[in-house]
Amino acid sequence: MPLLDVKNLTLEIDTGTEFVKALDKVSITVEKGEIRALVGESGSGKSLIVRAIIGAVPDHWIITADRLTWKGQNLLAMSNEQRRMIMRREIAVVFQDPTSSLDPSATLKEQLEESIPAELLDKGRFWQRAKQRKDIAIGLMHKVGIKDHQSCMQRYPHEIASDIAQKFMIAMALVSEPELLIADDPTRSMESTTKNQILRLLGGLNESKGLGILFVSHDLLAISSMAHTMTVLYCGQTIESGKVKHLHRRPLHHYTKALLDSAPSFQVNLPPKSHLVALEGTIPTLQHLPIGCRLGPRCPKARKECVKVPEERFIQQHAYSCHFPLHLPSAARSHTQNTNNIGTSTKEYFSTDRLYKSDNSDSENSNITSQKTEGNEQ
């Protein structure tokens, strides 16, 4: 059973004149000990998904889902008090804007020590528990890279830099020892050294304590270094999902390929001063959402069939939503039009060796294959 299971999540926002679907049938699962990355450009709805999961949405917004469960418990059917208890101990969130998420009227020391659950303290006198809270708070500050804890803990949120506030939010999220951490762009505005430190910290917690992480970001380099699986989001629709190594090697959706091609780090033998690949146009606004596949107006391979919303299809553990996916043989592509789940029914069309390399070869350096190919050509 997954920790977090979201199936066909839809969020409708009241614009004053009508309701628009900011999220349209979004599906995400996070297993215990899994690091799942949620990727998409700005305005794609990543933060809205986080707010919908934790219940931090206005009452006049409409949320519907086939499933929105935490360890099998329906989050939509829970009371506010039950949901707060889960958010306090089992699910922690690092928000995108740390300064606005902190209490401006309390010092960082007061906020961090107050967030430490009483169950983590040993029984004793009140001054003994106070010392334990202080020691735990200092240890967490050092763990996230805040060395000068004395001056930092006496300050108010508006008196610290944005990167320090982000580190402090991560410390507050980890203080309750949660089972799932939802990190909404946690390395934003951090320098590379600090970013690597935070990524190593999260990766270490994942390996040592089995911490599940939903890593929301558009930093593809950071995602490739730590995430196990990745879900690609565009304009409120999940378009592709699977293992990170499979999506990097062979994306099936045109937007995923464009997203990877736009990052120089994933370009092999990129000539100096060459133009980066980019899709024409911009992400549509909520008031002017296209019908069907929302990438249609920008997709280079769009056809008349794209006015219909593509169904989610599967190849093993690789899910995609596209009428005309990349890298599929024509026979398999035509077969997918009439098949909802092709994970087992189209093995005769494409084998594991054709679409992906084996798991053993995934652990090797992919450059070995390219070097052998170049040698044969020579």
N, C-alpha and C positions, 0 to 999 in steps of 0.2 A: 504493500500500500504506500503510495507516495505521500510525502509530508504535505505538499500543496498541490492541489489538482484543480485547474481552471479549465472549463470546457465551454466554448461558445459564449464567452462573456461579452455582453453588449451594454454600452453606456450611452444613454440618450440625454443630451443637454438642452435645456430650455433657453433658446436665444431671444425670447420675447415675442416672436411671431410664430415660431414652430419648434418642434423637437428635431434635433439632428443627431445622427449616430456618430459620436466621437470615437467610439470603439465598436467594431463590428465583428462579432464571432471570434474573439481572441481566445486561443487555447495555449496553456502553459502548464507543465508539470515540473515539480522539483522533488527529486528523491532524497532520501537521507544520505548525507555525505557527497551530494552532487553540487557542482558549481555550474549553474546555468546562466548564460549571458543573454540579456535582452538588448538587441541592437536595433538602431534606427536613427535617422537624422532628426534634427530638432523639429518639433511639431508633429512627430509621428504618433504620439500618445503614450510614450513610455511612463512618464510620471502619472498619467491618469490611471494606468493599470495598477501602479503601486497604491494610489489612493483608493481605488476600488477594492483592492484586496484587504487593506487595513480598515476600510469603512470610513475614511476621512473625506466624504463627499457630502455636498448639501442635500437636504431632504427632498428638494424638488427635482433632483436628478433621478433618472430611472435606471436601475441596474437589474438586468435579467441574465441568467446563465443556466445552462443545463446542469453544470456542476461548479460549485465554488466551495471546496471543502478543505479543511485542515485536519489531517489524520483521520479522514472519514467523517468528520463533523461538518454539518452544513453551516457555513458562516452567515449566509443570508437569513437563516431561520433563527439565529441567536439574538439575544437581547444585547443592548449596548454594554451592560455590565459584564456579561459573559465574554463578549468580544474584547473588552478592555483587559480582562484577566489573561486571556491568551496573548494579547499584545504586550503585556507587562513581563511575562515570564518566558514564553515559548517563541515568539516572533519579535525580532528587533528590526528597526528601520533607521537607516541613515538617509536623511532627506537631502535634496539637491541644494537648497539654500540653508546652510546651517545657522546663520545669524538670526534669521527670522523664525527658526524653530526653537530657539532658546528663550528662556524667561529673561526679559531685559531688567527686571527689578531684583534679581538675585545674582550673587556671585557664582562663578563657575564651581567653586568649592562646595557651596551649598547645594547646587543642582546635582553634582555628581554624587555626593555622599547621600543625598536623599533618594537617589535612584537605586541604591544598593539594596537588594531584598534582605529582609530580616532573616530568612532561612540560611543565608550564607555566613551569618555571624554566629560565633560561639556564645553560649549562655554565660552571663556574668553581670557585673555591675554596669550601670549606664556609662560611666567613664571608660570602662574597658571596651564596651561596644563602640563608643565614639572613637577610641584609638584604632580599633579594627577597621572602622569605616575610613579613617584617614589613611591608614596603611594601604588598604585596597585601592583607594582613589589615587594615591601616589604611584602605586605599581602600574595601574592602568595608563596613567599619563606617560610614564616612561615607556610602556610597551608600544604606544602609538607614536612615539617620537617626540614628545614634549619633555625636554630635559629640564628647563627652568620652571619646575612645577610651583615653586613658592610664589613667585611674582604672578604667574599665570592664574593660579587658583584664587587669588584675591581680586581679580579683575571682573568687570561686567562684560557681557557679550559684545557691546559696541566698542570696547576698548582693545580688542584683540584683532589680529589680522584674519583674513578669510581662511587661509590655509590652516591656521591654528584652530579656528572654530570648527573646521571640517574634521581635524584630528580629534578634537574634543567630542564631537558628535559620535565618532566611531568608538571612542572610549565609553560613552554613555550607552551605546548599543550593546557593547560586549559585557557590560557589568553584570547583567542578569544571567549570563551563560545561556543564551537562547539556543534553540535547535535549528532555527532558520534566521538568516540575516538577509534582509532586503536592502541592498546598497544602491541608492540612486545617484549614480555618478560620484562615487566616494573620493576619487582622486582628482576632482576638478580643481583647477587653479593651484595645483601642487607642482613643485619642481621635480625633475626626473629622479633625483636621489630619494626624496621623500616618498614619491609615488611608488618606487620600487620597494621601499621599506614597508609601506602599507600593503602592497600586493603580497609580499612575502609573509607578512603577519596573517593575512586572511587565508593564504594557502596553507600555512602551518596549522592554523586552527581547523581547517578542513581535514587535514591529514591526521592530526593528533586526536581531535575530539569529534570527528564526523560532522562538523558544522555544515549544514546545507546553506548555499549562498545563491541568491538571485541577484546577479551583478548587472545593473542597468547602466549602460554606457554607450558611447559612440567611438571610444578609443579601441580600435581594432587590434592594435599592437598589445595593449594590456590584456584584452580578452583572449588573444591567442596564446598568451604566456601562462594563463591560469585556468581558463574555463574548460569544462569537459564537453558541454553541449551548448548550442546557441540557437536562439529563436530570433528571426529577422522580422521586424515590424515596419510597415509602411502605411502611413495615413490611417492608423487605427485598425489595420488588418494584419494578421500574422500570415506571412507569405511563404516562409520556409523554416524548417526546424530540423536539427539533427546534430550529429557529432561535429565538433569544430574542425577536426582534421578532414572529415568528408566534405564539409561545406567549402573549405579552403581549396581542396583539390578539385572538386567538381560540383559547383553550384548548379542547381536545376532551374532556379528562377532568374529572370533577366535582371531584376533589381539587385539581388544578392551579388551577381557577377559584377554589376556596375559599382556596387558599394566596395567590393574587394579591389577592383581595378583602380578605384580612385585613391587608394592608399599606396604611396610609393614603397612602403616596407614590404608589400606583397608582390611587387613587380620584379621579375627576374631580368637581369641585364637591361635595366632601364637607362637609356642614353641620357647624358647630362642635358639640361635645359629642354627636355621634351615635354610636350603638353600632357597633362593628366586627363584620363578618361572621365567624362562627366555627362550625365543625362541632361538633355535640354529641358528648360522649364523649371518650375519650383513646385513644392508640395502644395496641393490645393487647400484653400481655407474651408472651414466647416460650412460656410454658407454656400459654397460652390463645389460640393463633392460630386465627382463623376459617378455615374451608375456602373454597376458591374465591378470589374477589377479597377481599383482606384489608381493603378499605375498606367492604365490605358492611354491617357493623353500624352504621357512621356515615354511610353515603351516603344523601342525601335521595331518590335515585331508584332505590334498590336493589329488585330483583325476584327472583323465584325462580330465574331464569337465572344470577344472580350467585354461586350456590353452585359453579359451574364456573369454573376459572381462565380468564380471557379470553385469546384469542390476540393476539399482537402484529400489528397491521395498519398499513399505510402509506398515506399520501396524499402523493405526491411524496417529500420528505425529512422529513416529519412522521410520527412513529411514535406509536401510542397503544395501550393495552390496556384496553378497556372494551366491555361488551356494548351499552351505550346511550350512545354519545358525544354530546356537545353539538354544536350548530351544523351537523349533517348533515341533509340532506333525508331524509324517511322512506324514499324509494325506495333511496337510497344506503345508509341504515342497514340495511335488510333485506338488501341485497345483500352487505354486509360479513360477515354471519353465515356465509356459505358460501364466502368468499373469503379466502385467506391473505394475498395481496399484492394490494392494490387500487390500487397506484401508477399503473398504466396502464389497468387494465381497467374503471375506473369514471369515465373522463373524460366519458362521456355524462351522468353524474348530477350532477357538480359540476365547474365549471371553475375555473381559477386566479383569475379575476376574482371569483367568488362567494365562495371560501373565503379567499383571500389577496389583497392588493394586489400589484401587480407590484413587482419589485425596484427599479425606478426610483422608484416612489412611496414605497417604504420609506425611501429616503434623505431624503425631504422630511419636514417636520414634520407629524405626523398631525393637529395641530390645524387645519390648513388645511381639511381635509375637513369637520370638525365645524362650522367657521365658515360654510362655504358652505351646509351643511344648515340651520343656524339662519337664514341669510339667506333661503333659499327658503321656509321655513315662515312667516317674517314677511311 
